[in-house]
Amino acid sequence: SISLTNPIDLSIGVSLATVTVEDDDKKVGGSTEWELRDDWDSGFNGWVTLKNNRNQPLEAPVLTFSFPDDERTVVVWGGPNLAELGGGSYRVTGLRSIPAGGSIRIDLGVQNTYTGAKREPENIRLNGLLVGALQPKMFLSRGELRFESFAGLSYQIQISVDLQKWEDSGEPIEGTGGEMAISDFSNAEKQRQFYRVKLLQ
């Protein structure tokens, strides 16, 4: 044990890094449900229900989704605007705002499909982000930064010494759908640093 009398400006140990997780409200904070309503082999109708799990409204949402093949015709009933993006991807605009804790339902109709084709949309995104995708959880141990990633999303590691000005560290990283580890930090010589992993729009 150590016993000190009247220590002045005492520092035991050196802080190598402090980890912060950024929450800039770019996460969707939503969930989705799909309900197949009618199926007649060459087509089907279904409902996509989008729920806003945040504590504030989601204004002017833009929905995108895709089907595994593009040899079909997709329509949206009831007013929203549908644009075909190619490659089986679609964008829906003109949706009403989703209140905090509330939900909206989009009525899809699909024609010119075939028996056995998948009857459920994929890659459902709101405002460019996968539904349910959150800012990544981060872990830092002895200079190695680890975080959970989603496939199809991009991440940027940033460093700060004062939590005010943030600098990019390296190039954006493409998510793999699993845990990612980064150990090469260009500013590692600084004694006090803050790290964050930013989910890019």
N, C-alpha and C positions, 0 to 999 in steps of 0.2 A: 504494500500500500504506500501511497505518497501523502505526506502531510505538509501543507504549505501555510505560511502565515502572511496575511496581507498581500496576496499575489496581485500584480498590476499587469494589465494587458496580456494575460495568460491565454495561450492557445495550445490545446493538446490535440494533435491530429490536424490534418489538412483536408478540407473539403475538395474532392476531385471533381465532383459533378453533382448537380441537382437536376432532377427530371421533372418536367412539367408536361401535362397533356393539354393541348389546346382544345378549347370548345368555342368555335366561332359561328355556331348555328348553321354550318353548312351541311351537317348531317340531316338526313331526311327525318329520322325518328318516326317512321311509318311502318305499316305492315300491309300485307295484301292477302286476299282470298280469291280463289277462282271457283266458280260454280257452273258446271255444264248444265244447260237448260234443255236443249233439244239437239238430237243427233239423228241425221237421216243419211248417213254414209257419205254422201257427196257434199255435206256441209253440216254446220252446227251453229247454235247460239249459246252464249254464255255471259256470265256477269263477272266483271273484275271489281271487287270492293277494295277501296283504298282507305285505310284508317290513319288519321293523324294522331300520333302518340305524344306530341309535344304539348306544352302548356300555352301555346300561342297559335293563332290561325296560320294555315299555309295558304298564302295568297297566290292567285293565278297559277295553279299548278300546271306543269307540262308533263304529260305522261309519254313515255316511249316503251316499246316492247317489241318482241320478235317471235316468229314461229320458226321451227327448224328447217322448213323449206319455204320457198317463195312462189310456188306454183299454186297460188290460191288467191281469192279475192276477199278482202276484209272490209267490213263497213262498221261504223259506229252509229247506233240509233240514238235519237233523242236530242240532237242539237250540236254536240261538240264537233270540232273540225278534225278530220283525219288526213294525214299526209303520208304517202308511201315513200320511204327513204331508200329502198332497194335492198336486195339481199335478205328479204323476209322481215325487214325492220319497219316500224311504223311510229308516227308521232301524233299525239292527240293534244290539241289546244282548245281554248274556249271553255275549259272546265270551270265550274264555280269553286270558290275558295272552300277549303276544308277547315271547319272550326276546330279549336283545341279539343282533343278527345273525340272528335266526330269522324264521320266517314262519308264517302260518296261512292256511287255505283256507276260503272260504265258498262253499257250493254253492247256487246260485240256480236257481229254476225259474220260467219266465215262460209264462203262458197267455193266451188271448184276444187275441193280437196279430194281425198281418196280414202277408201276403207283402210283402217289401221293407222292413219296419220295421227300425229300427236294432237290431242284436243286441249292443249293448255299453252298459253303464251309464256315465253321465257324472257329473261333479262329485263324484268319490269323495273323502270327507273322513274323517279320523280325529280324534275329539275336537274337531270343529268346524273343523279346518284342512285345506285341500287336501293330499292326499298328495303329498309332495315339496316343499311350499312351505316356504321357508326365511326366516329373518330377512333383510330387504333389505340389499343392498350399497349403501353410501353413498359419495358423492363431494362434496367441498366445494371450491369455487373462487371466490374474491373475493366472498364473501357469498351465493353461490347454492348451495343444497343440492340434489343430484340423487340419486335412488335408483330402483332397479328395483322395479316393483310387479307384483302379480298381480291380474287382474280378479276381482271378487267378494270381495276382502279389504279390510279397513280398516286405516289406519295413523295413528299419532299422533306428531307431532314434539314432542320434549321438550328442554328446556334446563336445564343445571346449571352452577354455578360451583365446585362442590366434589366432584362425582361421588357425593354422598350424597343430596342432596335434588333431585328432578327436578320441573320444572314443565311443564305442557302449553303448547305454543305454538300458539294457534289451535285450530280445530275438527278432528276426525278427518277424514282424507282417504280417499276411495274409490279403490282401485287401478284402473288403466286397462288393465293387461296390458303396459305398456311403461314406459319411463323417465319419471319425473316430476321437475319442477324447482320448487323453492320459493325465493323470494328475499326475502320479507317477514318479517323477524324482529323481534318487538316488543322484544327485549332487546339489540338490536344495538349499543347504546352501550357495553356492558360490554367491557373489553379482553380478558378471559379467559373463555371460555365453552366448554362441552362440549355437543355435540349428539348425540341419538340418535333413530332412527326405530323406534318400537315397533309391532310387529305385534299388533293387538288380537285378543282371543279371539272 
